[in-house]
Amino acid sequence: MAPLLACNLESALGVDDDGSSDGPGTQTTMAPPETESGPATGDGTGSGESSADTSGDTEPLPPADCGGRQLRVATFNVEGVGSAGTPSFEALVDILVRIDADVVCMEEVHETETANLFAMANAAGYPQAIQANPPPAIGGELTNACIARAGLSLVASYSAEDLSSDPTANDVGRDILVTRLDLSEEGGPPCGLGLVSLHLKSGQELQDWFRRQVEAERVVQAVARYRADHPDDPMVILGDLNENIDDPALGTMFDQVPVGLPDSYHVGSDIVFPLTYQPFTTFEGQGFTITDATQEDSDRDETWADLVRLDYVMVSAAQGLDAEVYNACRDNGVDDGPAGGSVVKAGDPLACELSELASDHFPVLVDLSLP
């Protein structure tokens, strides 16, 4: 795994690709010149901390007990962060403030947008931000990232090589970002939440279905590593799966690697055939439940361009309470009929056009109760 970058908000502020590109990948992040690239982490304290994948090396924690602690998590494909002061950047900030989540994991943060990511997080009231490693060539230039108000730490930014027993594996486009939210109170028992932020391969060709399923198998491996170190923690898988839950393509079986994959793509030898395209079932088999989120006062669950559902929050060992797909055009500040997703939000309703300005996706937010 690449060396890790520690970068605080102060230093960072000084300074739609579908991910299928097979061109050269860059290793550039907003870091001090002498620092090699890696996951960018920062907080508002004026000093960053280096984090590393310690799977298998840490002592087991005492049994966790969150005692019903409640918090809000959200996933948001932001379609790029942009620069401070631009309409899209300001719309993102407004939406983040309005949805009022404790932690937000994002997709499509460009690998060169570390400073913009930290600026956006800071403007929205999130002093902590973590960005995954730059992707390999098969992942284009997009990364995952998570921001939080407090307690967030990096567990790992996983590539295929990090997870596979095959050192030549190159079958994950965007690194799977695993973080932990420490909610422990002083003098109390441990309380933590594991977050797995993902962005599966886009596209509707046979090879895209295959790549998504392989990435889902890698997510399972990432979950297993986290559970080995934090067996009592509830977990959340959240992100853009680039798939609808009722797509007829689900169930497609692969007896071998399909043709048409990028030259640098290499399936790890630990991927077992036949392989069935069922990412949702794969995660459900690990104890995760898909939360039912709809737009306010509606039964619409579409998250991309108001056309199809691609973005999900899946929970394990936690209770999902209220959930919503946030569309500013349906935000009137009142939970009225017809019945549909609606959560209490911060501030006043936003102008309809802000959702389109911010991204082609809507964020999905879920209120959780942690046992």
C-alpha positions in Angstrom: 0.0 0.0 0.0 1.3 3.5 -0.8 2.7 5.7 1.9 0.0 7.8 3.6 -0.2 11.5 3.4 -1.1 13.6 6.5 -2.5 17.0 5.4 -4.4 19.4 7.6 -7.1 21.9 6.5 -4.9 24.9 6.8 -2.2 23.6 4.6 -4.7 22.2 2.1 -6.5 25.5 1.8 -3.3 27.2 0.9 -2.7 25.5 -1.9 -18.2 13.1 -15.5 -15.6 10.7 -16.3 -17.1 7.2 -15.9 -13.8 5.8 -14.7 -13.3 3.5 -17.7 -10.2 5.4 -19.0 -7.2 3.2 -19.5 -4.8 6.2 -19.9 -1.9 6.9 -17.6 -2.9 7.5 -14.0 -1.3 10.4 -12.0 -0.2 10.3 -8.4 -0.7 14.0 -7.7 -2.3 15.3 -4.5 -2.2 18.6 -2.7 0.7 17.7 -0.4 3.9 19.2 0.8 6.5 18.8 -2.0 8.5 16.3 -0.1 5.5 14.0 0.8 4.7 11.0 -1.4 1.0 10.7 -2.4 -1.5 8.6 -0.5 -4.8 9.1 1.2 -5.2 12.7 2.2 -6.4 13.2 5.8 -7.0 16.3 7.7 -8.7 18.0 10.6 -9.2 21.5 11.8 -6.8 21.2 14.7 -3.8 22.5 12.8 -2.0 19.1 12.6 -2.7 16.0 10.6 -2.0 12.4 11.5 -0.7 9.7 9.4 -2.9 6.6 9.3 -2.1 3.1 8.0 -3.9 -0.1 7.3 -3.4 -1.9 10.6 -5.7 -4.9 9.7 -4.6 -7.9 11.7 -2.0 -5.9 13.8 -4.2 -4.3 16.4 -5.3 -5.6 19.8 -9.0 -6.4 20.0 -11.1 -3.7 21.6 -13.3 -4.2 24.6 -16.9 -5.0 23.7 -18.6 -2.0 22.1 -21.8 -0.6 23.5 -23.3 2.5 21.8 -26.4 2.3 23.9 -28.8 3.4 21.1 -26.6 6.4 20.0 -28.1 8.1 17.0 -26.4 9.8 14.1 -27.0 10.6 10.5 -24.9 9.2 7.6 -25.0 10.3 4.0 -23.6 9.3 0.6 -23.3 11.8 -2.2 -21.8 11.5 -5.7 -20.7 15.1 -6.1 -19.6 14.9 -9.8 -16.5 16.8 -8.8 -16.0 19.5 -6.1 -15.0 22.5 -8.2 -13.4 25.7 -6.9 -14.6 27.8 -4.0 -16.9 30.6 -5.2 -18.2 28.7 -8.2 -22.0 28.0 -8.4 -21.5 24.2 -8.1 -19.1 24.4 -5.1 -21.5 26.8 -3.3 -24.5 24.6 -4.1 -22.6 21.6 -2.7 -21.9 23.5 0.5 -25.5 24.6 0.9 -26.8 21.0 0.4 -24.3 19.6 2.9 -25.4 22.2 5.5 -29.1 21.5 4.8 -28.9 17.7 5.1 -27.0 18.0 8.3 -25.3 14.6 8.4 -22.7 13.7 11.0 -20.6 12.0 8.3 -20.8 12.2 4.5 -19.0 9.8 2.1 -18.6 11.1 -1.4 -17.8 9.8 -4.8 -16.3 11.5 -7.9 -13.9 13.7 -6.0 -11.2 14.2 -8.6 -7.8 13.1 -7.4 -6.4 16.6 -7.8 -9.2 18.2 -5.8 -7.8 17.6 -2.3 -7.6 21.3 -1.5 -11.1 21.9 -2.9 -12.4 19.0 -0.9 -11.0 20.3 2.4 -12.3 23.8 1.5 -15.8 22.5 0.9 -15.7 20.5 4.1 -14.5 23.4 6.1 -17.2 25.7 4.6 -19.9 23.2 5.4 -18.8 22.7 9.0 -16.8 19.5 8.7 -13.3 19.9 10.1 -12.3 16.3 9.2 -11.8 15.1 5.6 -10.2 11.9 4.2 -9.6 11.2 0.5 -8.7 7.8 -0.9 -5.6 7.0 -2.8 -5.4 8.1 -6.5 -6.8 5.4 -8.7 -5.0 3.1 -11.1 -5.4 3.8 -14.9 -8.6 1.6 -15.0 -10.2 4.0 -12.5 -9.8 7.2 -14.4 -9.2 10.2 -12.1 -12.0 9.8 -9.6 -11.7 9.0 -5.9 -13.9 8.4 -2.8 -13.7 10.7 0.2 -15.4 11.1 3.6 -15.9 14.1 5.8 -17.1 14.3 9.4 -17.6 16.6 12.3 -15.5 14.6 14.7 -14.1 11.2 15.4 -13.2 10.1 11.9 -10.0 8.1 11.2 -8.6 6.3 8.2 -8.6 2.5 8.3 -7.4 1.9 4.7 -7.7 2.9 1.1 -7.8 -0.4 -0.6 -6.7 -1.3 -4.1 -7.1 -4.7 -5.6 -3.5 -5.5 -4.8 -4.1 -4.6 -1.1 -7.0 -7.0 -0.8 -6.1 -9.9 -3.1 -3.9 -12.8 -2.4 -2.7 -12.3 -6.0 0.0 -9.6 -6.0 -0.8 -8.9 -9.7 -4.5 -8.2 -9.2 -5.7 -4.9 -10.8 -9.4 -5.3 -10.7 -10.6 -2.3 -8.6 -11.1 1.0 -10.3 -11.6 3.4 -7.5 -10.0 2.5 -4.2 -12.4 1.2 -1.5 -12.2 3.8 1.3 -12.7 2.4 4.8 -12.9 4.7 7.7 -14.0 4.5 11.4 -16.1 7.0 13.3 -15.3 6.8 17.0 -18.3 7.9 19.0 -17.0 6.8 22.4 -17.7 9.1 25.3 -15.1 9.7 28.0 -15.2 7.0 30.7 -17.8 5.0 28.7 -17.5 1.8 26.7 -16.2 1.9 23.1 -18.6 3.0 20.4 -17.6 3.0 16.8 -19.0 2.8 13.3 -17.2 1.3 10.3 -17.8 3.0 7.0 -17.0 1.5 3.6 -17.2 4.1 0.8 -17.4 2.7 -2.7 -18.0 3.6 -6.3 -18.5 0.6 -8.5 -17.7 0.6 -12.2 -20.2 2.4 -14.4 -21.7 1.2 -17.7 -24.2 -1.3 -18.9 -22.0 -3.7 -21.0 -21.2 -7.2 -20.1 -17.7 -6.3 -19.0 -19.1 -3.6 -16.8 -21.3 -6.0 -14.9 -18.3 -8.3 -14.5 -16.1 -5.5 -13.1 -18.8 -4.4 -10.7 -19.2 -7.9 -9.3 -15.5 -8.3 -8.9 -15.4 -5.0 -7.0 -18.2 -6.2 -4.8 -16.2 -9.2 -4.0 -13.3 -7.0 -3.0 -15.7 -4.9 -0.8 -16.5 -8.2 1.1 -12.8 -8.7 1.7 -12.5 -5.1 3.0 -15.5 -5.7 5.3 -13.9 -8.9 6.6 -10.7 -7.1 7.5 -12.5 -4.4 9.4 -14.6 -6.9 11.3 -11.4 -8.8 12.3 -10.2 -5.7 14.1 -13.6 -4.3 15.3 -15.9 -7.3 15.7 -18.5 -5.4 17.7 -18.8 -2.3 15.5 -21.9 -1.8 13.4 -21.0 -1.1 9.8 -22.3 0.9 6.8 -21.6 0.3 3.1 -22.5 3.4 1.2 -21.9 4.9 -2.2 -22.7 4.7 -5.9 -23.2 1.1 -7.0 -24.0 2.1 -10.6 -26.9 -0.4 -10.5 -30.6 -0.4 -10.0 -31.9 -3.0 -7.5 -34.3 -4.5 -10.1 -32.1 -4.5 -13.2 -32.7 -7.6 -15.4 -29.0 -7.9 -15.8 -28.7 -9.0 -12.2 -28.1 -12.8 -12.1 -25.9 -12.9 -15.2 -23.3 -15.6 -14.7 -19.7 -15.5 -15.8 -17.8 -18.7 -16.4 -14.7 -16.8 -17.5 -13.3 -13.3 -17.8 -15.2 -11.5 -20.6 -13.5 -9.8 -23.5 -13.2 -6.1 -24.0 -11.5 -5.3 -20.7 -8.7 -2.6 -20.5 -5.2 -4.0 -21.2 -4.0 -3.2 -17.7 -7.0 -4.9 -16.1 -6.1 -8.1 -14.4 -8.5 -10.3 -12.4 -6.9 -11.6 -9.2 -6.5 -15.4 -9.1 -8.6 -15.5 -5.9 -11.8 -14.5 -7.8 -13.7 -17.8 -8.1 -15.7 -18.8 -11.2 -18.5 -19.1 -12.0 -19.2 -15.6 -10.8 -22.8 -14.3 -10.6 -23.5 -10.7 -11.1 -25.4 -9.9 -7.9 -23.7 -7.1 -5.9 -26.8 -6.5 -3.7 -27.1 -10.1 -2.8 -23.4 -10.2 -2.2 -23.6 -7.5 0.4 -26.8 -8.9 1.9 -25.0 -12.2 2.4 -22.6 -10.3 4.7 -25.4 -9.1 6.9 -26.1 -5.7 5.3 -29.6 -4.4 4.7 -30.5 -1.8 2.0 -32.2 1.2 3.6 -35.4 2.3 1.9 -34.9 6.0 1.0 -37.2 8.1 -1.1 -37.5 11.7 -2.0 -39.4 13.9 0.4 -43.2 13.3 0.4 -42.9 10.9 -2.5 -42.3 7.2 -3.3 -39.6 8.1 -5.8 -36.3 6.5 -5.0 -34.3 7.8 -8.0 -30.9 9.2 -7.1 -29.3 9.9 -10.6 -30.8 12.6 -12.8 -34.1 11.9 -11.2 -34.2 8.8 -13.5 -32.8 5.8 -11.7 -31.6 4.6 -8.3 -27.8 4.1 -8.2 -26.8 5.3 -4.7 -27.4 3.3 -1.5 -26.8 3.2 2.2 -26.6 -0.4 3.5 -26.4 -1.1 7.3 -25.2 -4.0 9.4 -25.8 -4.4 13.2 -27.5 -1.0 13.3 -31.1 0.1 13.0 -32.1 2.4 10.2 -34.6 5.0 11.3 -35.6 7.7 8.9 -34.1 8.1 5.4 -34.4 10.4 2.5 -33.1 11.0 -1.1 -32.5 14.7 -0.9 -33.9 16.6 -3.9 -34.1 20.4 -3.3 -37.0 20.6 -5.6 -39.1 18.6 -3.1 -37.8 20.4 -0.1 -40.5 22.6 1.4 -39.6 22.1 5.1 -42.8 20.3 5.9 -43.4 16.5 6.1 -46.7 16.4 4.3 -48.5 13.9 2.0 -48.2 11.7 0.2 -46.2 9.6 2.5 -42.5 9.4 1.6 -39.0 10.0 2.8 -38.5 13.0 5.1 -36.0 13.7 7.8 -35.5 16.8 9.9 -33.0 19.0 8.3 -31.0 22.2 9.3 -32.0 25.7 8.3 -34.4 26.7 5.6 -35.5 24.9 2.4 -33.2 25.4 -0.5 -34.0 26.7 -4.0 -34.9 24.0 -6.4 -32.0 24.7 -8.8 -29.3 23.9 -6.3 -29.6 20.2 -6.7 -28.9 20.4 -10.4 -26.1 22.9 -9.8 -24.4 20.7 -7.2 -24.4 17.3 -9.0 -26.2 14.9 -11.3 -26.8 12.7 -8.3 -29.0 13.3 -5.2 -27.5 12.5 -1.7 -29.0 9.7 0.3 -29.2 10.3 4.0 -30.1 7.8 6.8 -30.6 8.3 10.5 -29.1 5.3 12.4 -29.5 4.0 15.9 -26.3 2.1 17.1 -26.7 -0.7 19.6 
